[in-house]
């Protein structure tokens, strides 16, 4: 912080590194950490300004997580905690970057003190390092209260003084890592308290406990907090979108922000699992339905499906090892009947079938690589290529889906999906309900006829895409017209399932989808 009280904006840095390093000899022995303050300054001074700001951002996060739990078990109110989190979140390294006139991050130093200051509006986090002490200041002005935060040492000020540079050793570790690494963002792969972690374990647990006590409000922030602690930060695009939530919503309080975060998460999941279809509520029935995009070239699609049907018939008519009750045949029959006018779902399912056939023919050898079986694989692959060629939106969706890495479901996620199935069936029209009844058992590996080697360890991409793309769109549609979910039938169903409202269930399923994509 300069003499005029202003903080340097992003991209500005003031420093003075002209000290004699020899004077620091022996100083490490007087500190509670393994590096002296002067070594800390020297290591930081070796970095360019961009990397120095990355070190500063992590120091601000440690201050934001430390300050709310400091002092005799007291807890910061929800509103003040939200302001602290917003400040720390808004200064993170997002791409594309965004700036507001009231935001700033400053780093200044001389031979005796290092100062890091973050500003969002009138809210400040100020960190001072010296050889003798470290000081955290969290300044959150309020007009209606004399003491904004518990245990304030002066008006509107929390001061948490740490012994002899404990956080300085973490700062040294971050700077040391960045001096050897070209990508500054990689520093977030380090645990936030990589050094002297034991000193802050109790404080971190206290903050986690406070957030866990109100999961409906703090669910995102608990994951956000834990992600940085573990060196596994949440998806940066999700964080960026939360930071961009409108001021009016932030000012409405933590509960309003939590609801908006749920909407943001649903939109992000929809984008990550794109499907060329629309989810809407049928005004006549009050239930959800899926409307596929129109077939661009029905004659070509019909010809492709006819070839697949002929090849399938040849396989089933001979002794080729393909059973009529197998999952592969069931999927193909769904394409030939239910999805014959639905290019998106036809492409999803045929892509899955092609992968399964290749595996059974060339890897597990469950199917003989004879003429009939190879012809079926060829026609299925040709069908996939033909759909993509005639439907650019489907092709674009496939390119995006190919970039997604799908992670295993937790046992808790499987239980919730199983509980969600009757609810989703109740609020969906028959065709959509039928898809849920097929896809959800596959997601939880509860198929009637699993492969001889057992169900696959990861859910199939076609089932994953359909289920989670659709529930995210249902959540968004429900937000726009929640009254459609107030029928007596739906109320009865939702009361029978752990007290969820339909909207709460949608958002719980959205979080599962984001977790298996590695976003949360």
MOBEL-V230927 format. One record per residue. N is the residue number from 1. OMEGA is omega in whole degrees, -180 to 180 (NA if undefined). Layout:
n = (N,N)
omega = (OMEGA,OMEGA)
//
This chain:
n = (1,2,3,4,5,6,7,8,9,10,11,12,13,14,15,16,17,18,19,20,21,22,23,24,25,26,27,28,29,30,31,32,33,34,35,36,37,38,39,40,41,42,43,44,45,46,47,48,49,50,51,52,53,54,55,56,57,58,59,60,61,62,63,64,65,66,67,68,69,70,71,72,73,74,75,76,77,78,79,80,81,82,83,84,85,86,87,88,89,90,91,92,93,94,95,96,97,98,99,100,101,102,103,104,105,106,107,108,109,110,111,112,113,114,115,116,117,118,119,120,121,122,123,124,125,126,127,128,129,130,131,132,133,134,135,136,137,138,139,140,141,142,143,144,145,146,147,148,149,150,151,152,153,154,155,156,157,158,159,160,161,162,163,164,165,166,167,168,169,170,171,172,173,174,175,176,177,178,179,180,181,182,183,184,185,186,187,188,189,190,191,192,193,194,195,196,197,198,199,200,201,202,203,204,205,206,207,208,209,210,211,212,213,214,215,216,217,218,219,220,221,222,223,224,225,226,227,228,229,230,231,232,233,234,235,236,237,238,239,240,241,242,243,244,245,246,247,248,249,250,251,252,253,254,255,256,257,258,259,260,261,262,263,264,265,266,267,268,269,270,271,272,273,274,275,276,277,278,279,280,281,282,283,284,285,286,287,288,289,290,291,292,293,294,295,296,297,298,299,300,301,302,303,304,305,306,307,308,309,310,311,312,313,314,315,316,317,318,319,320,321,322,323,324,325,326,327,328,329,330,331,332,333,334,335,336,337,338,339,340,341,342,343,344,345,346,347,348,349,350,351,352,353,354,355,356,357,358,359,360,361,362,363,364,365,366,367,368,369,370,371,372,373,374,375,376,377,378,379,380,381,382,383,384,385,386,387,388,389,390,391,392,393,394,395,396,397,398,399,400,401,402,403,404,405,406,407,408,409,410,411,412,413,414,415,416,417,418,419,420,421,422,423,424,425,426,427,428,429,430,431,432,433,434,435,436,437,438,439,440,441,442,443,444,445,446,447,448,449,450,451,452,453,454,455,456,457,458,459,460,461,462,463,464,465,466,467,468,469,470,471,472,473,474,475,476,477,478,479,480,481,482,483,484,485,486,487,488,489,490,491,492,493,494,495,496,497,498,499,500,501,502,503,504,505,506,507,508,509,510,511,512,513,514,515,516,517,518,519,520)
omega = (-178,-179,-178,177,-179,179,177,176,176,177,178,178,178,-180,175,-173,-172,177,-179,-177,-180,-179,-179,-177,179,-177,-178,-177,-178,179,176,-179,-172,-179,179,177,-178,174,177,178,-178,-179,179,-179,178,-176,171,-173,180,-179,175,178,175,175,-179,-180,180,175,178,177,179,178,-179,-179,-178,-171,-175,-176,-177,168,165,174,180,179,177,178,-180,-177,-179,178,178,179,178,-179,-180,180,-178,180,-171,-176,-178,-170,-177,173,-5,-180,173,-180,173,-178,-175,-179,176,175,-176,175,179,180,167,-176,-170,-174,171,-178,176,-177,176,-178,167,-173,179,-179,-177,163,-175,180,176,176,170,179,-175,-175,169,-177,171,173,174,-173,-178,-175,173,-175,-171,-179,179,-179,-176,-178,179,175,180,178,172,-174,175,-175,169,178,179,-174,-178,-179,163,170,178,178,177,178,174,178,177,-180,178,-179,179,178,-177,178,-179,-173,-177,-177,-176,-177,-179,-179,180,174,174,171,-175,176,-177,-179,-179,-176,-177,-179,-174,-178,-179,180,178,178,179,178,178,179,179,180,-178,-179,179,-173,-180,-180,-167,-176,179,-175,176,177,180,179,-177,179,178,179,-174,-175,178,-176,176,177,-175,179,175,179,-179,-179,176,179,-177,176,-174,-179,-177,179,176,-178,178,174,-172,-179,178,178,180,179,179,177,177,179,178,180,179,179,-179,179,177,180,-178,178,-175,173,-179,178,177,173,-180,177,175,-177,-179,-177,-177,-179,-179,175,178,179,-179,173,-179,175,-176,-178,-174,-180,179,180,179,179,178,-179,177,178,178,-180,179,-179,178,179,178,-180,-177,-178,-180,179,-173,176,-180,-176,-178,-179,-179,179,180,-179,179,179,179,178,176,178,-175,-179,-173,-174,-177,176,-176,-173,-179,-179,175,179,178,-174,179,177,178,-180,179,178,179,179,178,180,-177,-179,-169,-177,-178,-179,177,177,177,-180,180,-174,-176,-179,178,178,178,178,-179,-177,177,179,177,177,178,-179,-179,179,-180,-179,-176,-179,-177,-180,177,179,178,179,180,179,-180,-180,-179,-179,-176,174,-176,-180,-178,174,173,176,179,178,179,179,-179,177,179,178,-178,-173,180,178,179,178,-177,-174,-179,173,-169,-178,179,178,179,177,178,-179,178,-172,-176,174,177,179,-178,176,-179,-179,-179,-178,180,177,-179,-180,-178,-180,179,-177,-179,179,179,-176,-180,178,179,-178,-177,-175,-170,172,-176,-179,177,177,177,178,-180,179,-179,177,-178,-179,-173,-178,180,-178,-174,178,-179,-179,-178,177,-180,-179,-175,177,-179,-176,170,176,177,159,-180,-179,177,178,178,-176,175,178,176,-180,175,180,179,179,-177,173,178,180,177,NA)
//
